[in-house]
Amino acid sequence: MAEQLVKANKGKKEFVGFVKSDKMNKTIVVAVETTTLHPLYKKYVRRIKKVKAHDEANEAKSGDRVRVVECRPISKEKCWKLAAIVERAQ
C-alpha cells in the first residue's frame, strides 16, 4: 500500500491509492497512504488521507488500486480525477 507521489506533466500531482467507496454517482473515495519520518523519534509513521476523485464512467470499484491526478475543482470537495485503474480487486 505504498503511496507514490509523482510529478506528472504540467506540474500536476499524482497519487496511487485504493478505492474505499464507490457508492456515489461519478465519485470515488480513494485512500492514499504516505510514510513520513518522525522528526524527533526517527520512526516511520503511516498517514492515510482520503480524497474524493471524479470517475466519469463509474468504472472503479471498491478495493481497486487506482491512480488519481489533480484537476480543477469539480465540486466543493472534489479536485481529483481518475487517471487509470492500476489493479482490479479480486
Chimera marker file (.cmm) of the C-alpha trace (Angstrom):
<marker_set name="trace">
<marker id="1" x="0.000" y="0.000" z="0.000" r="1" g="1" b="0" radius="0.5"/>
<marker id="2" x="2.859" y="2.327" z="-0.660" r="1" g="1" b="0" radius="0.5"/>
<marker id="3" x="1.844" y="5.767" z="-1.815" r="1" g="1" b="0" radius="0.5"/>
<marker id="4" x="3.542" y="7.244" z="-4.829" r="1" g="1" b="0" radius="0.5"/>
<marker id="5" x="3.740" y="10.977" z="-5.302" r="1" g="1" b="0" radius="0.5"/>
<marker id="6" x="4.897" y="11.636" z="-8.817" r="1" g="1" b="0" radius="0.5"/>
<marker id="7" x="5.265" y="14.925" z="-10.604" r="1" g="1" b="0" radius="0.5"/>
<marker id="8" x="3.207" y="14.437" z="-13.746" r="1" g="1" b="0" radius="0.5"/>
<marker id="9" x="3.346" y="16.635" z="-16.809" r="1" g="1" b="0" radius="0.5"/>
<marker id="10" x="2.401" y="20.284" z="-16.300" r="1" g="1" b="0" radius="0.5"/>
<marker id="11" x="3.191" y="20.088" z="-12.570" r="1" g="1" b="0" radius="0.5"/>
<marker id="12" x="0.051" y="18.186" z="-11.556" r="1" g="1" b="0" radius="0.5"/>
<marker id="13" x="0.236" y="15.881" z="-8.546" r="1" g="1" b="0" radius="0.5"/>
<marker id="14" x="-0.448" y="12.189" z="-8.977" r="1" g="1" b="0" radius="0.5"/>
<marker id="15" x="-1.313" y="9.639" z="-6.276" r="1" g="1" b="0" radius="0.5"/>
<marker id="16" x="-1.763" y="5.872" z="-6.239" r="1" g="1" b="0" radius="0.5"/>
<marker id="17" x="-4.214" y="4.528" z="-3.673" r="1" g="1" b="0" radius="0.5"/>
<marker id="18" x="-7.057" y="2.128" z="-3.001" r="1" g="1" b="0" radius="0.5"/>
<marker id="19" x="-10.759" y="2.807" z="-3.611" r="1" g="1" b="0" radius="0.5"/>
<marker id="20" x="-12.562" y="2.793" z="-0.277" r="1" g="1" b="0" radius="0.5"/>
<marker id="21" x="-16.037" y="3.687" z="-1.549" r="1" g="1" b="0" radius="0.5"/>
<marker id="22" x="-17.794" y="3.842" z="-4.902" r="1" g="1" b="0" radius="0.5"/>
<marker id="23" x="-21.316" y="4.443" z="-3.625" r="1" g="1" b="0" radius="0.5"/>
<marker id="24" x="-21.681" y="7.971" z="-5.036" r="1" g="1" b="0" radius="0.5"/>
<marker id="25" x="-22.518" y="8.672" z="-8.658" r="1" g="1" b="0" radius="0.5"/>
<marker id="26" x="-19.369" y="9.548" z="-10.684" r="1" g="1" b="0" radius="0.5"/>
<marker id="27" x="-17.326" y="9.871" z="-7.475" r="1" g="1" b="0" radius="0.5"/>
<marker id="28" x="-14.919" y="7.520" z="-5.711" r="1" g="1" b="0" radius="0.5"/>
<marker id="29" x="-13.203" y="7.876" z="-2.348" r="1" g="1" b="0" radius="0.5"/>
<marker id="30" x="-9.513" y="6.942" z="-2.578" r="1" g="1" b="0" radius="0.5"/>
<marker id="31" x="-7.321" y="6.224" z="0.461" r="1" g="1" b="0" radius="0.5"/>
<marker id="32" x="-3.766" y="7.447" z="-0.151" r="1" g="1" b="0" radius="0.5"/>
<marker id="33" x="-1.116" y="6.182" z="2.251" r="1" g="1" b="0" radius="0.5"/>
<marker id="34" x="2.109" y="8.074" z="2.944" r="1" g="1" b="0" radius="0.5"/>
<marker id="35" x="5.039" y="7.200" z="5.164" r="1" g="1" b="0" radius="0.5"/>
<marker id="36" x="6.973" y="10.046" z="6.779" r="1" g="1" b="0" radius="0.5"/>
<marker id="37" x="9.892" y="10.069" z="9.165" r="1" g="1" b="0" radius="0.5"/>
<marker id="38" x="9.037" y="11.410" z="12.607" r="1" g="1" b="0" radius="0.5"/>
<marker id="39" x="11.317" y="14.402" z="13.297" r="1" g="1" b="0" radius="0.5"/>
<marker id="40" x="12.078" y="13.539" z="16.928" r="1" g="1" b="0" radius="0.5"/>
<marker id="41" x="11.742" y="9.769" z="17.253" r="1" g="1" b="0" radius="0.5"/>
<marker id="42" x="13.125" y="8.891" z="13.791" r="1" g="1" b="0" radius="0.5"/>
<marker id="43" x="10.469" y="6.253" z="13.211" r="1" g="1" b="0" radius="0.5"/>
<marker id="44" x="8.352" y="5.952" z="10.105" r="1" g="1" b="0" radius="0.5"/>
<marker id="45" x="4.736" y="6.954" z="10.622" r="1" g="1" b="0" radius="0.5"/>
<marker id="46" x="1.957" y="5.868" z="8.267" r="1" g="1" b="0" radius="0.5"/>
<marker id="47" x="-0.602" y="8.515" z="7.355" r="1" g="1" b="0" radius="0.5"/>
<marker id="48" x="-3.762" y="7.811" z="5.391" r="1" g="1" b="0" radius="0.5"/>
<marker id="49" x="-5.549" y="10.613" z="3.576" r="1" g="1" b="0" radius="0.5"/>
<marker id="50" x="-8.899" y="10.139" z="1.872" r="1" g="1" b="0" radius="0.5"/>
<marker id="51" x="-9.554" y="12.135" z="-1.301" r="1" g="1" b="0" radius="0.5"/>
<marker id="52" x="-12.634" y="12.269" z="-3.499" r="1" g="1" b="0" radius="0.5"/>
<marker id="53" x="-11.996" y="11.727" z="-7.192" r="1" g="1" b="0" radius="0.5"/>
<marker id="54" x="-14.137" y="12.124" z="-10.293" r="1" g="1" b="0" radius="0.5"/>
<marker id="55" x="-14.918" y="8.854" z="-12.104" r="1" g="1" b="0" radius="0.5"/>
<marker id="56" x="-16.922" y="9.780" z="-15.203" r="1" g="1" b="0" radius="0.5"/>
<marker id="57" x="-17.791" y="6.220" z="-16.315" r="1" g="1" b="0" radius="0.5"/>
<marker id="58" x="-18.282" y="4.717" z="-12.814" r="1" g="1" b="0" radius="0.5"/>
<marker id="59" x="-15.705" y="2.058" z="-13.735" r="1" g="1" b="0" radius="0.5"/>
<marker id="60" x="-13.657" y="1.852" z="-10.498" r="1" g="1" b="0" radius="0.5"/>
<marker id="61" x="-14.988" y="-0.473" z="-7.824" r="1" g="1" b="0" radius="0.5"/>
<marker id="62" x="-14.255" y="-0.758" z="-4.117" r="1" g="1" b="0" radius="0.5"/>
<marker id="63" x="-10.862" y="-2.366" z="-3.484" r="1" g="1" b="0" radius="0.5"/>
<marker id="64" x="-9.301" y="-1.403" z="-6.829" r="1" g="1" b="0" radius="0.5"/>
<marker id="65" x="-5.868" y="0.186" z="-6.888" r="1" g="1" b="0" radius="0.5"/>
<marker id="66" x="-6.139" y="3.410" z="-8.879" r="1" g="1" b="0" radius="0.5"/>
<marker id="67" x="-4.088" y="6.405" z="-9.972" r="1" g="1" b="0" radius="0.5"/>
<marker id="68" x="-5.645" y="9.844" z="-9.453" r="1" g="1" b="0" radius="0.5"/>
<marker id="69" x="-4.454" y="13.159" z="-10.900" r="1" g="1" b="0" radius="0.5"/>
<marker id="70" x="-5.006" y="16.684" z="-9.634" r="1" g="1" b="0" radius="0.5"/>
<marker id="71" x="-7.512" y="18.745" z="-11.636" r="1" g="1" b="0" radius="0.5"/>
<marker id="72" x="-9.653" y="21.846" z="-11.367" r="1" g="1" b="0" radius="0.5"/>
<marker id="73" x="-12.295" y="21.881" z="-8.604" r="1" g="1" b="0" radius="0.5"/>
<marker id="74" x="-15.318" y="19.905" z="-9.775" r="1" g="1" b="0" radius="0.5"/>
<marker id="75" x="-17.322" y="20.333" z="-6.580" r="1" g="1" b="0" radius="0.5"/>
<marker id="76" x="-16.759" y="21.510" z="-3.010" r="1" g="1" b="0" radius="0.5"/>
<marker id="77" x="-14.526" y="18.571" z="-2.020" r="1" g="1" b="0" radius="0.5"/>
<marker id="78" x="-13.644" y="17.013" z="-5.370" r="1" g="1" b="0" radius="0.5"/>
<marker id="79" x="-10.493" y="18.249" z="-7.131" r="1" g="1" b="0" radius="0.5"/>
<marker id="80" x="-9.012" y="14.934" z="-8.324" r="1" g="1" b="0" radius="0.5"/>
<marker id="81" x="-9.905" y="12.744" z="-11.281" r="1" g="1" b="0" radius="0.5"/>
<marker id="82" x="-9.358" y="9.085" z="-12.050" r="1" g="1" b="0" radius="0.5"/>
<marker id="83" x="-6.400" y="8.623" z="-14.408" r="1" g="1" b="0" radius="0.5"/>
<marker id="84" x="-6.167" y="4.829" z="-14.565" r="1" g="1" b="0" radius="0.5"/>
<marker id="85" x="-7.052" y="1.633" z="-12.775" r="1" g="1" b="0" radius="0.5"/>
<marker id="86" x="-3.715" y="0.070" z="-11.860" r="1" g="1" b="0" radius="0.5"/>
<marker id="87" x="-5.047" y="-3.199" z="-10.443" r="1" g="1" b="0" radius="0.5"/>
<marker id="88" x="-8.515" y="-4.685" z="-10.090" r="1" g="1" b="0" radius="0.5"/>
<marker id="89" x="-9.800" y="-6.076" z="-6.780" r="1" g="1" b="0" radius="0.5"/>
<marker id="90" x="-10.293" y="-9.819" z="-6.570" r="1" g="1" b="0" radius="0.5"/>
<link id1="1" id2="2" r="1" g="1" b="0" radius="0.2"/>
<link id1="2" id2="3" r="1" g="1" b="0" radius="0.2"/>
<link id1="3" id2="4" r="1" g="1" b="0" radius="0.2"/>
<link id1="4" id2="5" r="1" g="1" b="0" radius="0.2"/>
<link id1="5" id2="6" r="1" g="1" b="0" radius="0.2"/>
<link id1="6" id2="7" r="1" g="1" b="0" radius="0.2"/>
<link id1="7" id2="8" r="1" g="1" b="0" radius="0.2"/>
<link id1="8" id2="9" r="1" g="1" b="0" radius="0.2"/>
<link id1="9" id2="10" r="1" g="1" b="0" radius="0.2"/>
<link id1="10" id2="11" r="1" g="1" b="0" radius="0.2"/>
<link id1="11" id2="12" r="1" g="1" b="0" radius="0.2"/>
<link id1="12" id2="13" r="1" g="1" b="0" radius="0.2"/>
<link id1="13" id2="14" r="1" g="1" b="0" radius="0.2"/>
<link id1="14" id2="15" r="1" g="1" b="0" radius="0.2"/>
<link id1="15" id2="16" r="1" g="1" b="0" radius="0.2"/>
<link id1="16" id2="17" r="1" g="1" b="0" radius="0.2"/>
<link id1="17" id2="18" r="1" g="1" b="0" radius="0.2"/>
<link id1="18" id2="19" r="1" g="1" b="0" radius="0.2"/>
<link id1="19" id2="20" r="1" g="1" b="0" radius="0.2"/>
<link id1="20" id2="21" r="1" g="1" b="0" radius="0.2"/>
<link id1="21" id2="22" r="1" g="1" b="0" radius="0.2"/>
<link id1="22" id2="23" r="1" g="1" b="0" radius="0.2"/>
<link id1="23" id2="24" r="1" g="1" b="0" radius="0.2"/>
<link id1="24" id2="25" r="1" g="1" b="0" radius="0.2"/>
<link id1="25" id2="26" r="1" g="1" b="0" radius="0.2"/>
<link id1="26" id2="27" r="1" g="1" b="0" radius="0.2"/>
<link id1="27" id2="28" r="1" g="1" b="0" radius="0.2"/>
<link id1="28" id2="29" r="1" g="1" b="0" radius="0.2"/>
<link id1="29" id2="30" r="1" g="1" b="0" radius="0.2"/>
<link id1="30" id2="31" r="1" g="1" b="0" radius="0.2"/>
<link id1="31" id2="32" r="1" g="1" b="0" radius="0.2"/>
<link id1="32" id2="33" r="1" g="1" b="0" radius="0.2"/>
<link id1="33" id2="34" r="1" g="1" b="0" radius="0.2"/>
<link id1="34" id2="35" r="1" g="1" b="0" radius="0.2"/>
<link id1="35" id2="36" r="1" g="1" b="0" radius="0.2"/>
<link id1="36" id2="37" r="1" g="1" b="0" radius="0.2"/>
<link id1="37" id2="38" r="1" g="1" b="0" radius="0.2"/>
<link id1="38" id2="39" r="1" g="1" b="0" radius="0.2"/>
<link id1="39" id2="40" r="1" g="1" b="0" radius="0.2"/>
<link id1="40" id2="41" r="1" g="1" b="0" radius="0.2"/>
<link id1="41" id2="42" r="1" g="1" b="0" radius="0.2"/>
<link id1="42" id2="43" r="1" g="1" b="0" radius="0.2"/>
<link id1="43" id2="44" r="1" g="1" b="0" radius="0.2"/>
<link id1="44" id2="45" r="1" g="1" b="0" radius="0.2"/>
<link id1="45" id2="46" r="1" g="1" b="0" radius="0.2"/>
<link id1="46" id2="47" r="1" g="1" b="0" radius="0.2"/>
<link id1="47" id2="48" r="1" g="1" b="0" radius="0.2"/>
<link id1="48" id2="49" r="1" g="1" b="0" radius="0.2"/>
<link id1="49" id2="50" r="1" g="1" b="0" radius="0.2"/>
<link id1="50" id2="51" r="1" g="1" b="0" radius="0.2"/>
<link id1="51" id2="52" r="1" g="1" b="0" radius="0.2"/>
<link id1="52" id2="53" r="1" g="1" b="0" radius="0.2"/>
<link id1="53" id2="54" r="1" g="1" b="0" radius="0.2"/>
<link id1="54" id2="55" r="1" g="1" b="0" radius="0.2"/>
<link id1="55" id2="56" r="1" g="1" b="0" radius="0.2"/>
<link id1="56" id2="57" r="1" g="1" b="0" radius="0.2"/>
<link id1="57" id2="58" r="1" g="1" b="0" radius="0.2"/>
<link id1="58" id2="59" r="1" g="1" b="0" radius="0.2"/>
<link id1="59" id2="60" r="1" g="1" b="0" radius="0.2"/>
<link id1="60" id2="61" r="1" g="1" b="0" radius="0.2"/>
<link id1="61" id2="62" r="1" g="1" b="0" radius="0.2"/>
<link id1="62" id2="63" r="1" g="1" b="0" radius="0.2"/>
<link id1="63" id2="64" r="1" g="1" b="0" radius="0.2"/>
<link id1="64" id2="65" r="1" g="1" b="0" radius="0.2"/>
<link id1="65" id2="66" r="1" g="1" b="0" radius="0.2"/>
<link id1="66" id2="67" r="1" g="1" b="0" radius="0.2"/>
<link id1="67" id2="68" r="1" g="1" b="0" radius="0.2"/>
<link id1="68" id2="69" r="1" g="1" b="0" radius="0.2"/>
<link id1="69" id2="70" r="1" g="1" b="0" radius="0.2"/>
<link id1="70" id2="71" r="1" g="1" b="0" radius="0.2"/>
<link id1="71" id2="72" r="1" g="1" b="0" radius="0.2"/>
<link id1="72" id2="73" r="1" g="1" b="0" radius="0.2"/>
<link id1="73" id2="74" r="1" g="1" b="0" radius="0.2"/>
<link id1="74" id2="75" r="1" g="1" b="0" radius="0.2"/>
<link id1="75" id2="76" r="1" g="1" b="0" radius="0.2"/>
<link id1="76" id2="77" r="1" g="1" b="0" radius="0.2"/>
<link id1="77" id2="78" r="1" g="1" b="0" radius="0.2"/>
<link id1="78" id2="79" r="1" g="1" b="0" radius="0.2"/>
<link id1="79" id2="80" r="1" g="1" b="0" radius="0.2"/>
<link id1="80" id2="81" r="1" g="1" b="0" radius="0.2"/>
<link id1="81" id2="82" r="1" g="1" b="0" radius="0.2"/>
<link id1="82" id2="83" r="1" g="1" b="0" radius="0.2"/>
<link id1="83" id2="84" r="1" g="1" b="0" radius="0.2"/>
<link id1="84" id2="85" r="1" g="1" b="0" radius="0.2"/>
<link id1="85" id2="86" r="1" g="1" b="0" radius="0.2"/>
<link id1="86" id2="87" r="1" g="1" b="0" radius="0.2"/>
<link id1="87" id2="88" r="1" g="1" b="0" radius="0.2"/>
<link id1="88" id2="89" r="1" g="1" b="0" radius="0.2"/>
<link id1="89" id2="90" r="1" g="1" b="0" radius="0.2"/>
</marker_set>
